[in-house]
Each structure stands twice: as structure tokens, then as C-alpha cells.
Amino acid sequence: MAGLDCEFITNIKNIFSKIDKNSFEKQLKVTKEFLKEQNEIRILIFNTFGSGHIGTTIRMMLRLIELGYISKDTRFVLCCEKIEDSKTNIKCCLPNWDGTMRDFEVKAGDYSANAVVIEYFPNTQSFVFTYQIDLGFVGGLDLKQPYLKKGEKTSIEPDIRTQIINIRKNLNVKYFIVLQPYQWTGGGYGISYNNNGDNFYDLNNNNIKEDQKEVSFLLKQHSLFLDEPKEPFDWTPFTDEKKWKDFDTGMPERVKIVKELTDKAEVKINLLPVYGLAGHWKTAEQISGVALNICSGIMKAQEDGLEQAKKRTVILFIATQNELLNDLEDFLKETIWSYLYANASDDCQKWAQDNLFEDKDKDEDEDKIQFLKMNKELDDKAIGVLETKINDLNSKQILIMTIGRLPQEVFDYVYAKATLPPVLEGAGSIELVLNLGRPYFKVLNGAANEAYKSYPTLPPNECSSNTGAIATICHKIASRGIIDQNGNPLKWEDPKEKAYPPKYPPLIVSDMIKVFCKPDIIDDPKPLKLDDALKEYFSDLKNYFHNIQNCKLHIALNVLTNIVDKKPSSTGS
């Protein structure tokens, strides 16, 4: 074992402050040398209810390729327990894959590598890796927490550390890195390695001591460093019907629709994507409440004279699981007034009636909120239908439309092209917006520590009750403007209270829209000089998270090559 490098440890001790650039580059050089020597890298593909774990894992692989850290002869082996259960999620991340267990080329930026997807069954003897290689990793992994059965003194499940060590043994790798999507707590963060016995370095909670120096890594509070989508965007891998017919027949048409929307964004329309309202815990009332609150904020921004809001607006609900979104128009129209009567004061109800819907006796085409369903079977007429619907909108109307699953690169591009603050829920998607550094609304899921998961304080820390004044206000804006932190309907109260933000979605959602669109022209008197503070906060998020020195993958790799044998003995081929 090489032992800890005291200079590196001294510089990384306060991991949340800026790491000395010279020390980082010195260690990164060692890391690159280690990676270049790898003939094979094994990747665990862990399938879950959503697609975030697979997406984060494959993002890690693509970053290693894109940055030129690995040899062109390196072969990535993607190991999943059942390909059929994961194939569409994998295809959405790796559009060049044909669904078989044959080798294929993975391109990322100016570089490429070979890859193969295989089935392996860690709990049986039906598949065994017969030779050991140096490196394996996973970017998202849920493990069962140890628990005691009633009357038993020993846990039914082994501890997290032991489970990770067992995974490393099953993959037959010497070093195994476990990372998670941003702020995920279900599977640990660390490095398991075999060096005269089974070892594990915890990269989240535990401290490493060297010469009485303590190092807290806390990687769960860090994201991947992600580049913004390249322009011009290459749509060809996602629009070939033959390449998608065995995975998702509707994908090419959905991607063409998204291309049409992003082409029109900024010039002809405002685009606001919404993702994360398709979870199993969402209800019709929750989803319609979110749609209503977003629309109210856009209308209020128009009423306040924000020029950027005076444009035809498309709210794109992206769904992967919840069929409720297919009926969004019906249940929003059915529940809108009952929702307002139950949750809004008389003055708020009058404002909504005057601004959200026209008189019921008028033609539906004059309603402020229009609908277009694109989530079912699509054909070559879909683009024409969409163009007609958008052209028929006036400058104050909002079109709500739903669409199904999108490939990861296309999803990223939609969020990068958003012209109004997007809405998201997932731990993987928040890594994207942290890198973009623009205002966003985080859908809350009821967790007690959701505040610091949604809007991080800088520098990151473990404190969930005091995440910094602006981060806390952002959390309140989301929980009082979109949906409350327990998923309950929001009460609309008259915005007369002195504390900011008030419990009045039209006002606080429109405030965030103004910060997103043109923060330098806001002149509304508020406590804390909020406009400038919000602008600076989101800019600081990008400066911190869109920084390769603070990337969790780079930190983990630098730690690995610092604490393990620097002379790997790779035998894979």
C-alpha cells in the first residue's frame, strides 16, 4: 500500500473549500496514468424504479471517455442482473447500443471507447468473472439497511460496508468505487479494495486520520462536473426508427417534437420543462396544483410587465411512469376551482378567475391555459399539430403538453434551453441544474432534510436546519410556490405578510421567473435585497459545482490513486 500523501491530505482536508490547483493537478496526473493503464473497467448497472441510478453511472463512464482519461483500447463491461429490465434506460443513455451482448462503440466528445452489456447473477454460480482486473465502479446503488428481526440479536442484512465489499468480490475487481446521485443516502459512498485483506474507505461520513489530521469527504454533497450540451446538437442518434423499434417505438417522434420546441425557444416561445411528477406517490391533485401554481406565476409576471414573459409559453411535462399525466387536461379543469375554493382566499380566487381562465361562456380557444396531449401513439402528423397549436396561441396564453420518456442527452438539452425556471424532482436531474447555475424549482418529497438537498449551501455542509439564508429562502419559494414539502396542496393567502416569501404562488413564482429572465432589471423592494442575492447564489452554484476540482468522480479517483498501490497489475483483456 502506498500510504497517504500528507501534502494531498492537507490540501483536501477542507474539501468544501477550493482545493489548491497545483495539488489537484499533481494528483490528477497520477490518476490519469492509472486510468490509461486499464484494459478493462467493470461497471455495475443497478436498476431501480426510476432511471437516475443508471443515468448517473453511465454519466461517469462518459465523462472518463470525454475527458480523454482512458485509453482508446479500454473496454467497459456494463454488468446488469437482467438486461430486459434495464435495456430502455441503458439505451436512453447509450443510443448506439443495439440491445445485444455484443461489443459496440461509445463516443463522447472527441474520444471513444469500446463497451459491452452483459448479464451477470451475483447470487448464483451461473456467471463468474474468471480473472481479476483493477477497477470497477457504480454511480447509483440502493442497498438494504441492516435491521434486527424481532427477538434476534444479529442483523438480517450485513452492514453497507460488507455489502459493498461483496459486490467488489462478485465483480472480481481490486478497487471498487461506489458513488450516488446528488444527496442520495441509500447505498453508501466509498472505495472497497483488496490489499492484504478487504478494506473500505468511507467517502461520506467517516474520517481518515493521518498524522492526527482528519479528513471529511462527504461526497454525497457533491455532483458530477457536467459540460453544457454542445451546439449544434446532434439529433440523429435519437430519430432513427429502426434503432429504437426494439426499445421504445415512440421515441423518434417524441424527440422530433422536442427538437421543434427547442428550435422555437427564445425566439418564438418560452419553454419551461417539468420532470419528477410521475412518481408513484403523486396524485391528481398534487400534479394539477403544480400546473396551476406555475401558470399563476407566469401570468403574474406578465401582469407585472416583464417583457420576457409576454410570449407564447409551453410547459412541457415529461413523464416516464405516471399515467395521470395523460389526463392532465381533464382533471386540471375538473379540480381547478375546487382546489382554489379549498385553498385560496376570496381575493386570491378572484385574481385566479380573472387571470387564469376566461369566462366559461366563451370559446375554449380563448382560455389562458391550453392543452396538447403528446404522450400516446404519435405519427408523422404530430409536428404539424404542434405547430398549429403554437401558432394559434396569443402572447399571453400558456400551452401545457405532456410527453413520454426522453433520452438523457435530449433531456439535458431541454433543460439547458429552458427560457423560464424549470421544475425537477430527481437526484440525478439536480446535478444538471447545479452545473447550469440558473434558477430552478425543486419538487419536494416530504423528507425532513429536503432543504439542503434541494438548494445547497455554499460551501456544502451537513447542516439540515440552517442551510444559509438564501438557500433557505429558495427552499421556501419552492415549498410555497410549487408544492409544499409534504406534497400537500398549497394554501393561497393574501400576500400581506411581512416575511418573505409569502404563501402566495403567483407572486413568488413570478419573482423567480424575473430572476431567471433578467435579474438586473428587478426593482421590487423586498427584505434581504433578494434579487441580487438570488442572482449571486445561482451563479455561485455554477462556480462551485461546474468545477472539475469539486467533481465527486475526480475526488473519488484522486483519493483512490492516493491511498492504493500506484502500480496496478491489470490482467484484463
C-alpha angles and dihedrals in degrees: 000000000000097000129224119305104231094205091053092045092050091053095044094044092098095040092175094062123070109289115229105267095220092051091047094050092045091055093040089058089058090047093052091050089052093049094046089059094057114106092180135021121190119214125195112222107204114192119210139167090280132031101247098101094051091043094052092046094052091043087061091053092047092050092054089052096042093051091051094240097135134057119261086240094056114120120209114208111202108203119199130165095228121011093198091062093050105030099101092047090049092047090052089057098036107033092177092065115105097204096254134106091252124115117264137178122259116201124196120169111315094338138071141191139185122259140177132191115218138175116237129172112210095189096054137051093239093103127028130175100228097197133044124237130186108247141042132154147176129202098199129025133161114204129185112255116234113261139174122238114224109278093010125116098200128061121259090219125045117243120274093257092055092047091053091048089052091051090052090052092049091051089045095225127142095219124031123185119202117195131161139208113276113304093352112156105182105090115023135248120246153094121270114194140168113229112144088329139353114308134179131193113198110218096189119044110001126080128233112218123206121163089347092304115131122210122195111191102177094182094176087079092058131077136205118274103247129186119226113255113278122249127258090039116222108230097171099094090058104043102056106109094199092057093051102039094096093046113033119347093195095054100091093052093045090052091050089053091051090049089054091052096046091047089056095042116115095006104053106005145019113241124207116176121203123197133167101049092106099077121125092250096058121104134199090256093052094049095045089047091055091048091049094049094049091049091048091054092051091049092049091051088053091048090051091056102252103161094206089060093053093086136093105278131207119198106198115202108200111202133182105166118008117087089194088085090063088066097040094122094051099047095039090056091045097047103033097092097036087050092052095043090052098042110026136069121239093262092050091049091053092050091050092047092051096044112028106044132022122231110300090234091063127086114283089233087071094057113119089229118055129183138215124179115211100155100095130060111336129199138179090282093066096088091051091049091051094048092050092049093049093045090052093056120099121222094268099045126103124213116207113198135169129216135176134242118328132200114262095248092049091047090052091049093052091054092045090052095047112128095193126045107285127226122230141162112183128098090228096050092050089064087061095053092044087059092046091052098209130123116281139170116238116207106225123224103200099262114147092229095044093118097073091038091057103042114015124216117232122267092027118245141166096255111118098174098053111031096161129285099271095040088052092049090050089053090051091048090055094043093046098035106039112016130330121258092258093051093251125140114274121246114230107218129177107271095237099111116110097223116088130258101036122206092259116109098197092060102041096039089051090050091057090046089055092050090050095047105039116343095176094068098052112115104166113135109239136153117270092022084266099186097064092037093055092047091052093044096057091042089053090050090059093045090054105037097033089061121103091216090062095044111123092219092054092046092050093047093046090050091047095053089044097054103034135063107295090208104072120195101213113184100169121118 
